[in-house]
Amino acid sequence: MVTKTIIDEYLLITKILFEKNFLNMGLGSISLKLKADKMFINKKNRHILEDDFFKSVHILKQDMSWQEITNDAKIHSKIYELISSTKAIANIFPINTITFAKGRHTILKPIDFLGKSILNKVPIIEITNEKNWMENKDLIIAKKLQDNDIVIIKGYGVFIKSRDIRKILQKAVILENSAKILINSN
């Protein structure tokens, strides 16, 4: 049985990401690994304030319950499969980070103290072959996250993984602030 504390923490972090406009109805995803084979993940086109915002599903077994959850579920599943230490994943859309990535950058290297100390360098990957991307994005993202806690995909979003769902929020906020500082420093 999942404790109310775990559910409350998942919903709190999700609500804050929503308030920062990093997640929205039908845009982005957030999951929390419960056991080796289960995760909470948001449903398709659900608002954080709806009672049935998330669902508990098997990570590796795509059954009927997968029809209700976000289309990012396969990506989350692959990350959990390849990186067993991961306990939480978010796909977010912070506007300054996405804007910065649209330039000719291959990494986001913060110039602010927190960004440098917490994030170091964040890889930016570009979708060069759309067909290959659509067929393999779960594996491409999971492999990139094996060596990084964050990966920015040009024109697609940001994936963050962590052992602690609160660290997802911390890294998301620091990443967005670092991107804003970089944009404004040019």
Contact map, one row per residue, 1 for C-alpha under 8 A:
111000000000000000000000000000000000000000000000000000000000000000000000000000000000000000000000000000000000000000000000000000000000000000000000000000000000000000000000000000000000000000
111101100000000000000000000000000100000000000000000000000000000000000000000000000000000000000000000000000000000000000000000000000000000000000000000000000000000000000000000000000000000000
111111100000000000000000000000000000000000000000000000000000000000000000000000000000000000000000000000000000000000000000000000000000000000000000000000000000000000000000000000000000000000
011111110000000000000000000000000000000000000000000000000000000000000000000000000000000000000000000000000000000000000000000000000000000000000000000000000000000000000000000000000000000000
001111111000000000000000000000000000000000000000000000000000000000000000000000000000000000000000000000000000000000000000000000000000000000000000000000000000000000000000000000000000000000
011111111100000000000000000000000000000000000000000000000000000000000000000000000000000000000000000000000000000000000000000000000000000000000000000000000000000000000000000000000000000000
011111111110000000000000000000000000000000000000000000000000000000000000000000000000000000000000000000000000000000000000000000000000000000000000000000000000000000000000000000000000000000
000111111111000000000000000000000000000000000000000000000000000000000000000000000000000000000000000000000000000000000000000000000000000000000000000000000000000000000000000000000000000000
000011111111100000000000000000000000000000000000000000000000000000000000000000000000000000000000000000000000000000000000000000000000000000000000000000000000000000001000000000000000000000
000001111111110000000000000000010000000000000000000000000000000000000000000000000000000000000000000000000000000000000000000000000000000000000000000000000000000000001000000000000000000000
000000111111111000000000000000000000000000000001000000000000000000000000000000000000000000000000000000000000000000000000000000000000000000000000000000000000000000000000000000000000000000
000000011111111100000000000000000000000000000000000000000000000000000000000000000000000000000000000000000000000000000000000000000000000000000000000000000000000000000000000000000000000000
000000001111111110000000000000000000000000000000000000000000000000000000000000000000000000000000000000000000000000000000000000000000000000000000000000000000000000001100100000000000000000
000000000111111111000010000001000000000000000001000000000000000000000000000000000000000000000000000000000000000000000000000000000000000000000000000000000000000000000000000000000000000000
000000000011111111100000000000000000000000000001000000000000000000000000000000000000000000000000000000000000000000000000000000000000000000000000000000000000000000000000000000000000000000
000000000001111111110000000000000000000000000000000000000000000000000000000000000000000000000000000000000000000000000000000000000000000000000000000000000000000000000000100000000000000000
000000000000111111111110000000000000000000000000000000000000000000000000000000000000000000000000000000000000000000000000000000000000000000000000000000000000000000000000100000000000000000
000000000000011111111111000000000000000000000001000000000000000000000000000000000000000000000000000000000000000000000000000000000000000000000000000000000000000000000000000000000000000000
000000000000001111111100000000000000000000000000000000000000000000000000000000000000000000000000000000000000000000000000000000000000000000000000000000000000000000000000000000000000000000
000000000000000111111110000000000000000000000000000000000000000000000000000000000000000000000000000000000000000000000000000000000000000000000000000000000000000000000000000000000000000000
000000000000000011111111000000000000000000000000000000000000000000000000000000000000000000001100000000000000000000000000000000000000000000000000000000000000000000000000000000000000000000
000000000000000011111111000100000000000000000000000000000000000000000000000000000000000000011110000000000000000000000000000000000000000000000000000000000000000000000000000000000000000000
000000000000010011011111101110000000000000000000000000000000000000000000000000000000000000011000000000000000000000000000000000000000000000000000000000000000000000000000000000000000000000
000000000000000001001111111100000000000000000010000000000000000000000000000000000000000000000000000000000000000000000000000000000000000000000000000000000000000000000000000000000000000000
000000000000000000000011111100000000000000011111000000000000000000000000000000000000000000000000000000000000000000000000000000000000000000000000000000000000000000000000000000000000000000
000000000000000000000001111100000000000000011100000000000000000000000100000000000000000000000000000000000000000000000000000000000000000000000000000000000000000000000000000000000000000000
000000000000000000000011111110000000000000001000000000000000000000000000000000000000000000011000000000000000000000000000000000000000000000000000000000000000000000000000000000000000000000
000000000000000000000111111111000000000000000000000000000000000000000001000000000000000001111000000000000000000000000000000000000000000000000000000000000000000000000000000000000000000000
000000000000000000000010001111100000000011000000000000000000000000000101000000000000000001110000000000000000000000000000000000000000000000000000000000000000000000000000000000000000000000
000000000000010000000000000111110000000011000000000000000000000000000000000000000000000111100000000000000000000000000000000000000000000000000000000000000000000000000000000000000000000000
000000000000000000000000000011111000001111000000000000000000000000000000000100000000000111000000000000000000000000000000000000000000000000000000000000000000000000000000000000000000000000
000000000100000000000000000001111100001110000000000000000000000000000000000000000000001110000000000000000000000000000000000000000000000000000000000000000000000000001000000000000000000000
000000000000000000000000000000111111111100000000000000000000000000000000000000010000011100000000000000000000000000000000000000000000000000000000000000000000000000000000000000000000000000
010000000000000000000000000000011111111100000000000000000000000000000000000000000000001000000000000000000000000000000000000000000000000000000000000000000000000000000000000000000000000000
000000000000000000000000000000001111111000000000000000000000000000000000000000000000000000000000000000000000000000000000000000000000000000000000000000000000000000000000000000000000000000
000000000000000000000000000000001111110000000000000000000010000000000000000000000000000000000000000000000000000000000000000000000000000000000000000000000000000000000000000000000000000000
000000000000000000000000000000001111111000000000000000000111000000000000000000000000000000000000000000000000000000000000000000000000000000000000000000000000000000000000000000000000000000
000000000000000000000000000000001111111100000000000000011110000000000000000000000000000000000000000000000000000000000000000000000000000000000000000000000000000000000000000000000000000000
000000000000000000000000000000111110111110000000000000011110000000000000000000000000000000000000000000000000000000000000000000000000000000000000000000000000000000000000000000000000000000
000000000000000000000000000000111100011111000000000001111000000000000000000000000000000000000000000000000000000000000000000000000000000000000000000000000000000000000000000000000000000000
000000000000000000000000000011110000001111100000000001111000000000001100100000000000000000000000000000000000000000000000000000000000000000000000000000000000000000000000000000000000000000
000000000000000000000000000011100000000111110100000011100000000000001100000000000000000000000000000000000000000000000000000000000000000000000000000000000000000000000000000000000000000000
000000000000000000000000000000000000000011111100000111100000000000011100000000000000000000000000000000000000000000000000000000000000000000000000000000000000000000000000000000000000000000
000000000000000000000000110000000000000001111100000000000000000000011110000000000000000000000000000000000000000000000000000000000000000000000000000000000000000000000000000000000000000000
000000000000000000000000111000000000000000111110000000000000000000000100000000000000000000000000000000000000000000000000000000000000000000000000000000000000000000000000000000000000000000
000000000000000000000000110000000000000001111111010110000000000000000000000000000000000000000000000000000000000000000000000000000000000000000000000000000000000000000000000000000000000000
000000000000000000000001100000000000000000001111110010000000000000000000000000000000000000000000000000000000000000000000000000000000000000000000000000000000000000000000000000000000000000
000000000010011001000000100000000000000000000111111010000000000000000000000000000000000000000000000000000000000000000000000000000000000000000000000000000000000000000000000000000000000000
000000000000000000000000000000000000000000000011111010000000000000000000000000000000000000000000000000000000000000000000000000000000000000000000000000000000000000000000000000000000000000
000000000000000000000000000000000000000000000111111110000000000000000000000000000000000000000000000000000000000000000000000000000000000000000000000000000000000000000000000000000000000000
000000000000000000000000000000000000000000000001111110000000000000000000000000000000000000000000000000000000000000000000000000000000000000000000000000000000000000000000000000000000000000
000000000000000000000000000000000000000000100100011111100000000000000000000000000000000000000000000000000000000000000000000000000000000000000000000000000000000000000000000000000000000000
000000000000000000000000000000000000000001100111111111100000000000000000000000000000000000000000000000000000000000000000000000000000000000000000000000000000000000000000000000000000000000
000000000000000000000000000000000000000111100000000111110000000000001000000000000000000000000000000000000000000000000000000000000000000000000000000000000000000000000000000000000000000000
000000000000000000000000000000000000000111100000000111111000000000001000000000000000000000000000000000000000000000000000000000000000000000000000000000000000000000000000000000000000000000
000000000000000000000000000000000000011110000000000001111100000000000000000000000000000000000000000000000000000000000000000000000000000000000000000000000000000000000000000000000000000000
000000000000000000000000000000000000011110000000000000111110000011000000000000000000000000000000000000000000000000000000000000000000000000000000000000000000000000000000000000000000000000
000000000000000000000000000000000000111000000000000000011111111000000000000000000000000000000000000000000000000000000000000000000000000000000000000000000000000000000000000000000000000000
000000000000000000000000000000000001111000000000000000001111110000000000000010011000000000000000000000000000000000000000000000000000000000000000000000000000000000000000000000000000000000
000000000000000000000000000000000000100000000000000000000111110000000000000010001000000000000000000000000000000000000000000000000000000000000000000000000000000000000000000000000000000000
000000000000000000000000000000000000000000000000000000000111111000000000000000000000000000000000000000000000000000000000000000000000000000000000000000000000000000000000000000000000000000
000000000000000000000000000000000000000000000000000000000111111111000000000000000000000000000000000000000000000000000000000000000000000000000000000000000000000000000000000000000000000000
000000000000000000000000000000000000000000000000000000000100111111100000000000000000000000000000000000000000000000000000000000000000000000000000000000000000000000000000000000000000000000
000000000000000000000000000000000000000000000000000000000000011111100000000000000000000000000000000000000000000000000000000000000000000000000000000000000000000000000000000000000000000000
000000000000000000000000000000000000000000000000000000001000011111111000000000000000000000000000000000000000000000000000000000000000000000000000000000000000000000000000000000000000000000
000000000000000000000000000000000000000000000000000000001000011111111000100000000000000000000000000000000000000000000000000000000000000000000000000000000000000000000000000000000000000000
000000000000000000000000000000000000000000000000000000000000001111111000000000000000000000000000000000000000000000000000000000000000000000000000000000000000000000000000000000000000000000
000000000000000000000000000000000000000000110000000000000000000011111100000000000000000000000000000000000000000000000000000000000000000000000000000000000000000000000000000000000000000000
000000000000000000000000000000000000000011110000000001100000000011111110100000000000000000000000000000000000000000000000000000000000000000000000000000000000000000000000000000000000000000
000000000000000000000000010010000000000011111000000000000000000000011111100000000000000000000000000000000000000000000000000000000000000000000000000000000000000000000000000000000000000000
000000000000000000000000000000000000000000010000000000000000000000001111110000000000000000000000000000000000000000000000000000000000000000000000000000000000000000000000000000000000000000
000000000000000000000000000110000000000000000000000000000000000000000111111100000000000000000000000000000000000000000000000000000000000000000000000000000000000000000000000000000000000000
000000000000000000000000000000000000000010000000000000000000000001001111111110000000000000000000000000000000000000000000000000000000000000000000000000000000000000000000000000000000000000
000000000000000000000000000000000000000000000000000000000000000000000011111111000000000000000000000000000000000000000000000000000000000001000000000000000000000000000000000000000000000000
000000000000000000000000000000000000000000000000000000000000000000000001111111100000000000000000000000000000000000000000000000000000000011101100000000000000000000000000000000000000000000
000000000000000000000000000000100000000000000000000000000000000000000001111111110000000010000000000000000000000000000000000000000000000001000000000000000000000000000000000000000000000000
000000000000000000000000000000000000000000000000000000000011000000000000111111111000000000000000000000000000000000000000000000000000000000000000000000000000000000000000000000000000000000
000000000000000000000000000000000000000000000000000000000000000000000000011111111100000000000000000000000000000000000000000000000000000001100100000000000000000000000000000000000000000000
000000000000000000000000000000000000000000000000000000000000000000000000001111111111010000000000000000000000000000000000000000000000000001101110100000000000000000000000000000000000000000
000000000000000000000000000000001000000000000000000000000010000000000000000111111111111000000000000000000000000000000000000000000000000000000000000000000000000000000000000000000000000000
000000000000000000000000000000000000000000000000000000000011000000000000000011111111000000000000000000000000000000000000000000000000000000000000000000000000000000000000000000000000000000
000000000000000000000000000000000000000000000000000000000000000000000000000001111111000000000000000000000000000000000000000000000000000000000110010000000000000000000000000000000000000000
000000000000000000000000000000000000000000000000000000000000000000000000000000111111110000000000000000000000000000000000000000000000000000000100010000000000000000000000000000000000000000
000000000000000000000000000000000000000000000000000000000000000000000000000000111111111000000000000000000000000000000000000000000000000000000000000000000000000000000000000000000000000000
000000000000000000000000000000000000000000000000000000000000000000000000000000010011111000000000000000000000000000000000000000000000000000000000000000000000000000100000000000000000000000
000000000000000000000000000000001000000000000000000000000000000000000000000000110011111110000000000000000000000000000000000000000000000000000000000000000000000011100000000000000000000000
000000000000000000000000000000011100000000000000000000000000000000000000000000010001111110000000000000000000000000000000000000000000000000000000000000000000000011111000000000000000000000
000000000000000000000000000001111000000000000000000000000000000000000000000000000000011111000000000000000000000000000000000000000000000000000000000000000000000011111001000000000000000000
000000000000000000000000000001110000000000000000000000000000000000000000000100000000011111100000000000000000000000000000000000000000000000000000000000000000001111001001000000000000000000
000000000000000000000000000111100000000000000000000000000000000000000000000000000000000111110000000000000000000000000000000000000000000000000000000000000000011110000001000000000000000000
000000000000000000000000000111000000000000000000000000000000000000000000000000000000000011111000000000000000000000000000000000000000000000000000000000000000111100000000000000000000000000
000000000000000000000110001110000000000000000000000000000000000000000000000000000000000001111100000000000000000000000000000000000000000000000000000000000000111000000000000000000000000000
000000000000000000001110001100000000000000000000000000000000000000000000000000000000000000111110110000000000000000000000000000000000000000000000000000000000110000000000000000000000000000
000000000000000000001100000000000000000000000000000000000000000000000000000000000000000000011111110000000000000000000000000000000000000000000000000000000000110000000000000100010000000000
000000000000000000000100000000000000000000000000000000000000000000000000000000000000000000001111111000000000000000000000000000000000000000000000000000000000000000000000000000010000000000
000000000000000000000000000000000000000000000000000000000000000000000000000000000000000000000111111100000000000000000000000000000000000000000000000000000000000000000000000000011011001000
000000000000000000000000000000000000000000000000000000000000000000000000000000000000000000001111111110000000000000000000000000000000000000000000000000010000000000000000000000110011000000
000000000000000000000000000000000000000000000000000000000000000000000000000000000000000000001111111111000000000000000000000000000000000000000000000000010110110000000000000000000000000000
000000000000000000000000000000000000000000000000000000000000000000000000000000000000000000000011111111100000000000000000000000000000000000000000000000000000000000000000000000000000000000
000000000000000000000000000000000000000000000000000000000000000000000000000000000000000000000001111111101001000000000000000000000000000000000000000000000000000000000000000000000010011000
000000000000000000000000000000000000000000000000000000000000000000000000000000000000000000000000111111111101000000000000000100000000000000000000000000011110000000000000000000000000000000
000000000000000000000000000000000000000000000000000000000000000000000000000000000000000000000000011111111000000000000000000000000000000000000000000000000110000000000000000000000000000000
000000000000000000000000000000000000000000000000000000000000000000000000000000000000000000000000001111111000000000000000000000000000000000000000000000000000000000000000000000000000000000
000000000000000000000000000000000000000000000000000000000000000000000000000000000000000000000000000011111100000000000000000000000000000000000000000000000000000000000000000000000000000000
000000000000000000000000000000000000000000000000000000000000000000000000000000000000000000000000000111111111000000000000000100000000000000000000000000000000000000000000000000000000000000
000000000000000000000000000000000000000000000000000000000000000000000000000000000000000000000000000010011111000000000000001110000000000000000000000000000000000000000000000000000000000000
000000000000000000000000000000000000000000000000000000000000000000000000000000000000000000000000000000001111100000000000111100000000000000000000000000000000000000000000000000000000000000
000000000000000000000000000000000000000000000000000000000000000000000000000000000000000000000000000110001111110000000000111100000000000000000000000000000000000000000000000000000010000000
000000000000000000000000000000000000000000000000000000000000000000000000000000000000000000000000000000000011111000010001110000000000000000000000000000000000000000000000000000000000000000
000000000000000000000000000000000000000000000000000000000000000000000000000000000000000000000000000000000001111110110011100000000000000000000000000000000000000000000000000000000110010000
000000000000000000000000000000000000000000000000000000000000000000000000000000000000000000000000000000000000111110110000000000000000000000000000000000000000000000000000000000000100110000
000000000000000000000000000000000000000000000000000000000000000000000000000000000000000000000000000000000000011111110000000000000000000000000000000000000000000000000000000000000100100000
000000000000000000000000000000000000000000000000000000000000000000000000000000000000000000000000000000000000011111111000000000000000000000000000000000000000000000000000000000000000000000
000000000000000000000000000000000000000000000000000000000000000000000000000000000000000000000000000000000000000111111110000000000000000000000000000000000000000000000000000001000000000000
000000000000000000000000000000000000000000000000000000000000000000000000000000000000000000000000000000000000011111111111000000000000000000000000000000000000000000000000000001100100000000
000000000000000000000000000000000000000000000000000000000000000000000000000000000000000000000000000000000000111111111111100000000000000000000000000000000000000000000000000000000000000000
000000000000000000000000000000000000000000000000000000000000000000000000000000000000000000000000000000000000000011111111000000000000000000000000000000000000000000000000000000000000000000
000000000000000000000000000000000000000000000000000000000000000000000000000000000000000000000000000000000000000001111111000000000000000000000000000000000000000000000000001001000000000000
000000000000000000000000000000000000000000000000000000000000000000000000000000000000000000000000000000000000010001111111110000000000000000000000000000000000000000000000001001100000000000
000000000000000000000000000000000000000000000000000000000000000000000000000000000000000000000000000000000000110000111111110000000000000000000000000000000000000000000000000000000000000000
000000000000000000000000000000000000000000000000000000000000000000000000000000000000000000000000000000000011110000010011111000000000000000000000000000000000000000000000000000000000000000
000000000000000000000000000000000000000000000000000000000000000000000000000000000000000000000000000000000011100000000011111100000000000000000000000101110000000000000000000000000000000000
000000000000000000000000000000000000000000000000000000000000000000000000000000000000000000000000000000000111000000000000111110000000000000000000000101110000000000000000000000000000000000
000000000000000000000000000000000000000000000000000000000000000000000000000000000000000000000000000010001111000000000000011111000000000000000000000000111100000000000000000000000000000000
000000000000000000000000000000000000000000000000000000000000000000000000000000000000000000000000000000000100000000000000001111100000000000000000000000111100000000000000000000000000000000
000000000000000000000000000000000000000000000000000000000000000000000000000000000000000000000000000000000000000000000000000111110000000000000000000000001100000000000000000000000000000000
000000000000000000000000000000000000000000000000000000000000000000000000000000000000000000000000000000000000000000000000000011111100100000000000000000001100000000000000000000000000000000
000000000000000000000000000000000000000000000000000000000000000000000000000000000000000000000000000000000000000000000000000001111100100000000000000000000000000000000000000000000000000000
000000000000000000000000000000000000000000000000000000000000000000000000000000000000000000000000000000000000000000000000000000111111100000000000000000000000000000000000000000000000000000
000000000000000000000000000000000000000000000000000000000000000000000000000000000000000000000000000000000000000000000000000000111111110000000000000000000000000000000000000000000000000000
000000000000000000000000000000000000000000000000000000000000000000000000000000000000000000000000000000000000000000000000000000001111111000000000000000000000000000000000000000000000000000
000000000000000000000000000000000000000000000000000000000000000000000000000000000000000000000000000000000000000000000000000000001111111110000000000000000000000000000000000000000000000000
000000000000000000000000000000000000000000000000000000000000000000000000000000000000000000000000000000000000000000000000000000111111111110010000000000000000000000000000000000000000000000
000000000000000000000000000000000000000000000000000000000000000000000000000000000000000000000000000000000000000000000000000000000111111110000000000000000000000000000000000000000000000000
000000000000000000000000000000000000000000000000000000000000000000000000000000000000000000000000000000000000000000000000000000000011111110000000000000000000000000000000000000000000000000
000000000000000000000000000000000000000000000000000000000000000000000000000000000000000000000000000000000000000000000000000000000001111111110000000000000000000000000000000000000000000000
000000000000000000000000000000000000000000000000000000000000000000000000001000000000000000000000000000000000000000000000000000000001111111111000000000000000000000000000000000000000000000
000000000000000000000000000000000000000000000000000000000000000000000000011101100000000000000000000000000000000000000000000000000000000111111100000000000000000000000000000000000000000000
000000000000000000000000000000000000000000000000000000000000000000000000001001100000000000000000000000000000000000000000000000000000000111111110000000000000000000000000000000000000000000
000000000000000000000000000000000000000000000000000000000000000000000000000000000000000000000000000000000000000000000000000000000000100111111111000000000000000000000000000000000000000000
000000000000000000000000000000000000000000000000000000000000000000000000001000100000000000000000000000000000000000000000000000000000000011111111100000100000001000000000000000000000000000
000000000000000000000000000000000000000000000000000000000000000000000000001001100110000000000000000000000000000000000000000000000000000001111111110000000000000000000000000000000000000000
000000000000000000000000000000000000000000000000000000000000000000000000000000100100000000000000000000000000000000000000000000000000000000111111111000000000000000000000000000000000000000
000000000000000000000000000000000000000000000000000000000000000000000000000000000000000000000000000000000000000000000000000000000000000000011111111100100000000000000000000000000000000000
000000000000000000000000000000000000000000000000000000000000000000000000000000100000000000000000000000000000000000000000000000000000000000001111111111100000000010000000000000000000000000
000000000000000000000000000000000000000000000000000000000000000000000000000000000110000000000000000000000000000000000000000000000000000000000111111110000000000000000000000000000000000000
000000000000000000000000000000000000000000000000000000000000000000000000000000000000000000000000000000000000000000000000000000000000000000000011111110000000000000000000000000000000000000
000000000000000000000000000000000000000000000000000000000000000000000000000000000000000000000000000000000000000000000000011000000000000000000001111111100000000000000000000000000000000000
000000000000000000000000000000000000000000000000000000000000000000000000000000000000000000000000000000000000000000000000000000000000000000000000111111100000000111000000000000000000000000
000000000000000000000000000000000000000000000000000000000000000000000000000000000000000000000000000000000000000000000000011000000000000000000000100111110000011110000000000000000000000000
000000000000000000000000000000000000000000000000000000000000000000000000000000000000000000000000000000000000000000000000011110000000000000001001100111111000011100000000000000000000000000
000000000000000000000000000000000000000000000000000000000000000000000000000000000000000000000000110010000000000000000000011110000000000000000000000001111101111000000000000000000000000000
000000000000000000000000000000000000000000000000000000000000000000000000000000000000000000000000000010000000000000000000000111100000000000000000000000111111110000000000000000000000000000
000000000000000000000000000000000000000000000000000000000000000000000000000000000000000000000000010011000000000000000000000111100000000000000000000000011111100000000000000000000000000000
000000000000000000000000000000000000000000000000000000000000000000000000000000000000000000000000010011000000000000000000000000000000000000000000000000001111100000000000000000000000000000
000000000000000000000000000000000000000000000000000000000000000000000000000000000000000000000000000000000000000000000000000000000000000000000000000000011111110000000000000000000000000000
000000000000000000000000000000000000000000000000000000000000000000000000000000000000000000111100010000000000000000000000000000000000000000000000000000011111111000000000000000000000000000
000000000000000000000000000000000000000000000000000000000000000000000000000000000000000001111100010000000000000000000000000000000000000000000000000001111001111100000000000000000000000000
000000000000000000000000000000000000000000000000000000000000000000000000000000000000000011110000000000000000000000000000000000000000000000001000000001110000111110000000000000000000000000
000000000000000000000000000000000000000000000000000000000000000000000000000000000000000011100000000000000000000000000000000000000000000000000000000011100000011111000001001100000000000000
000000000000000000000000000000000000000000000000000000000000000000000000000000000000011111000000000000000000000000000000000000000000000000000000100011000000001111100001000000000000000000
000000000000000000000000000000000000000000000000000000000000000000000000000000000000011110000000000000000000000000000000000000000000000000000000000010000000000111111011000000000000000000
000000000000000000000000000000000000000000000000000000000000000000000000000000000000111100000000000000000000000000000000000000000000000000000000000000000000000011111010000000000000000000
000000000000000000000000000000000000000000000000000000000000000000000000000000000000001100000000000000000000000000000000000000000000000000000000000000000000000001111111000000000000000000
000000001100100000000000000000010000000000000000000000000000000000000000000000000000001110000000000000000000000000000000000000000000000000000000000000000000000001111111100000000000000000
000000000000100000000000000000000000000000000000000000000000000000000000000000000000000000000000000000000000000000000000000000000000000000000000000000000000000000011111110000000000000000
000000000000000000000000000000000000000000000000000000000000000000000000000000000000000000000000000000000000000000000000000000000000000000000000000000000000000001111111111000000000000000
000000000000000000000000000000000000000000000000000000000000000000000000000000000000000111000000000000000000000000000000000000000000000000000000000000000000000111011111111100000000000000
000000000000100110000000000000000000000000000000000000000000000000000000000000000000000000000000000000000000000000000000000000000000000000000000000000000000000000001111111110000000000000
000000000000000000000000000000000000000000000000000000000000000000000000000000000000000000000000000000000000000000000000000000000000000000000000000000000000000000000111111111000000000000
000000000000000000000000000000000000000000000000000000000000000000000000000000000000000000000000000000000000000000000110000000000000000000000000000000000000000100000011111111100000000000
000000000000000000000000000000000000000000000000000000000000000000000000000000000000000000000100000000000000000000000000000000000000000000000000000000000000000100000001111111110000000000
000000000000000000000000000000000000000000000000000000000000000000000000000000000000000000000000000000000000000000000000000000000000000000000000000000000000000000000000111111111000000000
000000000000000000000000000000000000000000000000000000000000000000000000000000000000000000000000000000000000000001100110000000000000000000000000000000000000000000000000011111111100000000
000000000000000000000000000000000000000000000000000000000000000000000000000000000000000000000000100000000000000000100010000000000000000000000000000000000000000000000000001111111110000000
000000000000000000000000000000000000000000000000000000000000000000000000000000000000000000000111100000000000000000000000000000000000000000000000000000000000000000000000000111111111000000
000000000000000000000000000000000000000000000000000000000000000000000000000000000000000000000001000000000000000000000000000000000000000000000000000000000000000000000000000011111111100000
000000000000000000000000000000000000000000000000000000000000000000000000000000000000000000000000000000000000011100100000000000000000000000000000000000000000000000000000000001111111110000
000000000000000000000000000000000000000000000000000000000000000000000000000000000000000000000001100100000001010000000000000000000000000000000000000000000000000000000000000000111111111000
000000000000000000000000000000000000000000000000000000000000000000000000000000000000000000000001100000000000000000000000000000000000000000000000000000000000000000000000000000011111111100
000000000000000000000000000000000000000000000000000000000000000000000000000000000000000000000000000000000000001100000000000000000000000000000000000000000000000000000000000000001111111110
000000000000000000000000000000000000000000000000000000000000000000000000000000000000000000000000000100000000011000000000000000000000000000000000000000000000000000000000000000000111111111
000000000000000000000000000000000000000000000000000000000000000000000000000000000000000000000001000100000000000000000000000000000000000000000000000000000000000000000000000000000011111111
000000000000000000000000000000000000000000000000000000000000000000000000000000000000000000000000000000000000000000000000000000000000000000000000000000000000000000000000000000000001111111
000000000000000000000000000000000000000000000000000000000000000000000000000000000000000000000000000000000000000000000000000000000000000000000000000000000000000000000000000000000000111111
000000000000000000000000000000000000000000000000000000000000000000000000000000000000000000000000000000000000000000000000000000000000000000000000000000000000000000000000000000000000011111
